[in-house]
Amino acid sequence: MSTDVVSPRLNILRASSSCRNDLYWVFSPRGKSVSEPGAMILDSAGNLVWSKGGYDQVYNLQVQEYLGENFLTFWAGTDAVQGHGAGVYYMLDKHYREVHKVTAANGLAGDLHDFIITENGTALITIYDVVVANLSYLGIPQGYVWDCVIQEIDLATGELVFEWRAADHYPVSDTLRDLPDGNGGVNSAFDFFHINSIDKDSKGNFLISSRYFHSITYLNGTTGDIIWILGGKKNMFTDLSGGRAINFAYQHDARWRHNRTAISLFDNGGDDSHPGNATRGLLLGLDEVNMTVKIIREYINPTEIHSVSQGNLQILDDGHVIVGYGNTGAFTEYSTNGTAICDVHFGPQSRFGEGEVQSYRTFKFEWHGWPITDPDVRILTNGEDWLSFLYLVIEAGEVGGVK
């Protein structure tokens, strides 16, 4: 029996018994050297547990809770427009059945950057939409931009709960991105803001990350008004770490931590045109009363990886930190003191940054999957018949694990 599903061969540069080997690597490999992009789960040793293909592109596979149950969630669609996508969001239950397919409201297409399920049974999604904008600061009285939209969708009804547009609250001139040649027309809209993450707190307000503003914005969840800005041209915080807390650039994945006293983010440090500093994970301490910010911890790969796009930072329940390096095929687990204890490459280091093998985000999760189809492989051990670790559903382009 054979299958055309290909699992990446992990190059484990560092390994430690102190790493969370009870958890699974959860990611979505794609790239020029990936024959079929898809969602994938590996065990800590790099063995394939589950994979699902059959889509154009897959981004942001992770485990999220909804109504007391865990689901595999991901975005699938086209990312042909460089830097963002148009598609839908999927939720698979523990039996790997598609039980929810979530679409954006108002006839828009869901973007690949974020899909967050809240405790209130809603989903936060990102959207890119072309609108007319004032580009007079560039000598263009009227041009076109990719407006960045966040929507909150009720998962039970599909109804729109909240919508916010960057162009309604920010002038395009606040961007730190140069206008690429030929941009600004209806067929080549200017990506001036580039939203890539959303978080919602207990107050009902939103935390969003803008790649091209080099900033994180805190928004009123009712009015959409800006409460404060961290980083970028309009930074409102005093940096107690000598400028190193607010000099992040092209960042991703901003999240509230430690009961809203800290923010974690993935600081790319540069892009293709502006190489910048080594990529780092950041944990920042935030004082919203005195409007100060400081570095609590930096997470820098021993080889000082430069990841010019994508990436994430996940904090596990024991304080360990997972950093996925986006367009660079690598992920690292750090101890609570910031030491790299497990370091893995899933693409050749010689081709890092070239898009050969990459994953938008990489996580470590506990996951219990129970396929409802019979396995195609059984193993006899000491006369006992037990389900093998692997079952194949070749026709569906899916490989899954049972235990």
N, C-alpha and C positions, 0 to 999 in steps of 0.2 A: 504494500500500500504506500502511496506517495501523495504529496501535496505540493502545490507551487507556492505555498506560503513560506516566506523567507524571514527567519528571525535574525536580528543583528548579532554579530559576534562581538561580544563585549571585550574590551581591553581593560582589565581591572588593574590600574596602576597602584592603587592602595586598597588594602582590605583590613578589616579589624573586627574582632568578635564583639566590640562595643557598638558597632553599627546596628541599626534596627533591621536585623536579618529576618525578623518575623513578618516584615511588611513586604509588599510587592512594588516593583517599579511600574509606574503607570505613565505612559507617554504616547505620542503619535508621530512616529518617524515618517519623514518624507524627504524629497530632494532629488537631485539629478541622478543619483546612484541608487535610488530606492525604486524597485520595479513596480510596486503597488503601495501607495501610501495608505495608511489605515491606523486604527486604534489598536494598541498593543499593551499587554500585561506580561511582565517577566518576574520570575522569582529573584531573590537576592543574588543567586549564582549566575543569573543571566539566562535561565531556561525559559522557553516560551510556555506561558500558561494559557493565554487567550489572545486571539487576534481577530479583527473584523475589517475587511476591505469592501470593495465594491462601490466606493464613493469617488467623486472627483478628487477632493482633498479633505483631510480630516485634521482638525486642530483641537487642542485643549481637552483631551481626555482626562477626566478625574472622577472621583467618587464624591457624591453629595447626598445629603439626607433630605427627604421630602415625606411628610406625613409619617415620620417615625421609621421609614425604611431607607436603605441605602440604594442608590442608583449609579450606574455608569452614565456620565453625561459627556457630550462632545458636540462640536459644530462640524457640519459637513456642507460643502458647496464649492464654488469656484473662487480662487484667489488670483484670477488672471489680471485684475486691476492691482498693480503692484502696491503692497503695503496694507491692503485690507481685503475684505471678501463679501460675497453675497450668497447667503445660504440659509439653512435652518438648524435648529438645535434638537438633539435626540436624547432621550432618557431610556436606558435599558434597565430592567429589573434584575434580580439575582438569578433569574432563569435565562438571562440574555435576550429577553423578549423586548421589542420596541413598544413601550407602553405610553409614551408621550412624544409628540413631535411638535415643537414650539416654533411659531413663526412670529415675526415682527408685526406690529399693528400699522394701520393706515397705508397699507399697500407697499411698505418698505421691505427691504431684504435684510435679514439678520447678518451682522458682521462677525468675523471670526474671533475678535479679541477677548470678549468676556461673556460668560453665561453663569450667573451666580444665583443660586436658590436661597431665598431668605427664610427666616423662621416663620414668617407670615404667609408662606405658601405662594410667594410671588417669585418671578425671575427677573433679574437685572440683565439687560442686553445692550450691546453697542451697535450703532448703525452709522453708515456713511451715506450722505445724500447731497447731490449737487444743487447749489443754490447761487443766486446772484449776490455779489458782494461789492463793496466799495474798495477798490484797490488803488485809489488815487495816490497813496504814498509810494506806489511803484510806477506811477505815471500812467495808470490804467483807470480811467474814471469809473468804469463798470466792468467787472470780470466775473469769473465763476470760481467757486471754491468747493471743496468737499467739506460740507458742514458735518460736525460730529454730534450725534444724537444719542441720548440714553433713554431707554424705555423701561418701565416696570410693568410687567405683564402678570395678571392673575392666572396661575397655572390651571386652576380648576375650570375657569370660564373662557380663558383666552382674551379677556378684556384688558384694555389699556388702563393702567392705574395712574401713571405719571410719565411725562415726557419733558425733556430738556434739550435745548440746542445751544451749542457753543457760540454760534454766530449771533445769537440774541444777547449775549452777555460779554463777549470779548471782541475788540476790534482786531481785524486781521493783522494790523501792524504790530501787535504784541508778539507775533511769532519770532522765533530765532532761526527760522529756516529761510534760506535764499530762494527766490522764485526760480525754479528750473527753466531752462530755455524752452520757449513755446508754451509754457503753462499759463493759465488764466482764461483760456477759451472754454466754450461749452463742452468740447470733446477732450479737453486736457485741463480739467479743474485743478486748482492749487490746493494741495493737502497741507493746510496751514496749521492745524491743531493736532490732529492724530491722537485721538483718545485710545487708550489700550487697557484700562482697568476701571472697575467701579466697585465700591464697597459701601455698605449702608450700616449705620450705627443704630443704637437703641433709641436715639432721639428722632430717628426717621430722616436724618440728613445723609448726604452722599459725599464720598471721597473719590475723586477721579484723577487719573494720571494723563497728562498731555505730553507726548514725546517731543513735539516740536516747540513747545513753550518751555521745556525743561522745568516743569512745575507740577505741583499737586494742589488741587483746588478742593476746598470744602464748601459744599453747596447746601442751602436751605432746601429741605425735602418737600416743602409745601409751595414756596414761591419761586424756587430756582435761583434765588439771589446768591451771589458770592459772599460767603462769610469770611474766609481768609484764603491767602495764597502762600504756598511754601515753594521757594525757588523761582527761577526765571526773572523776567524783567520787573515784575511787580511783587517780588518777595516781600512779605510783611513781618518776617521773623528775624531776630538777632541771633547770629550763629555763635554759640559758645565754644565751638571746636575750631576756631581759627579759619572759618570759611569752608571747611571740608564737609560740613553737614548739608550745605545748600548748593554745593558746586556739582551736584549730580546732573547728568545730561543724557538725553534720549532714553530715559528710564522707562521701566515697565512695572506692573504688578504692585501697586501701592495698596497696603492693607493696614487697618487699625490693629493694634496689638496691646496687650497688657491693660485691658479696661480703658482703652482710649488715652493712654498716657504715652504711647509710642506708635510709630509707623514703620513698617518694613517695606522695602522696595528693592528692585533689581536695577542697579545703576549700570547701564551699558557703558557709559563713559565717553562714547563717541559713535560715529556712524561711518559709512563708506568714505565720505568726503572729509570727515573730521575725526581722525583716529583717536585722539584724546588719551585718557588715562586707562589703566587696566580696569576691566570690568570688576565690579564688586557687589556683593549683597550688603545691604545697609539696614541696621536697626537704629532708628532715631528716637531720642527722648524729646517729647513735645510738652511745653508749658503754654497752654492757651490763655492763661491769665496774664503772665508777664511777656507772652509772645517771644519765647526763646526756644531754640532747638539745639541739640547736641548729639554727637555720635555715642551710642551705647556700645555698638559692636560693628566691625567691618568683617566681611567674609570674602577673602581674596584667594583664588586658586593658587597653589604652589607654583604653577607655570605661568601665572599672570595672564590668563586667557583674556583676549579681546573679543567680545561678542558685539557685533555692530547692530544686531536686531534681535527682537524677541527676548525671552528669558523670564524666569520667575524665582521667587524665594518662598519656601514653605517652612513653617515652624511646626515640628512634631510635638506630641503631648509631653514628651520627656525633655523638651528643650533643644533637641538636636535640630539642625537646620539643613534643608535640602535646597540646593541651588541648581537649577537647570539653565544651561548656557545658550538656549535658543538656537540661533543659526550655526553655532559651533557645537558639533556632536559630542557633548560631554555633560556629565552631571556629577555633583560632589555632595557628600554628606559631611557636615561639620559638627563637632562636639559643642557643648554649651559654652566653652571658652573660645570658640572660633577656630579651633584646629581642624584641618582637613583630615578626616579619618578614613573615609572611603572615597576613592576618586576613580571615575569610570569614563572611558571614551567609547562611543558607539559609532564613530566615524573616524577616518584616518586623520591624525593630527596634521599631516602635511597638507591637507586640504581644508583645514579649519577656515571658516569665514567665506568659503566659496559656494556654499549651499549644496554641497554634495550629499550630505546626510545631516539632517537637523530635526529638531522637534520644538514647536512653539513653547511648550512648557513640559516639565518633567516633575513628577510627584512620587511620593511613597505613601501607600495606603494599605490599611487592612481591607481585605475583600474576601467574601465567601460567595462563590458562584456555584449554582446548582442547575446545570443544564437538564432540561426535561426530556431531551431525546436520549436514546440509548447510545452508549459509546460504541465505536466501531472497532475498538481494540480492548481485549481483556488479557490479563496476565495471570497465569497460574503460579502461585508461590507456595511451596510446601503443601501442595494438594488443595490449597484454598483458592477459590475463585473470587478475585476482588477487582473492583473497577480500577483501571489504570489511571495514571495521572493525566493522560492525554486522550481526548476524543476528537474525531475529525468530522467536520461537516463541509466537505470539499465543495459540494455544489453551491453552497451559500457563501463561499469564500471566507469561511469562519473556522477558527480553531479555538477550542475552549478547554478549560481545565475543570476537573472535579476532584474532590477529595473524600 
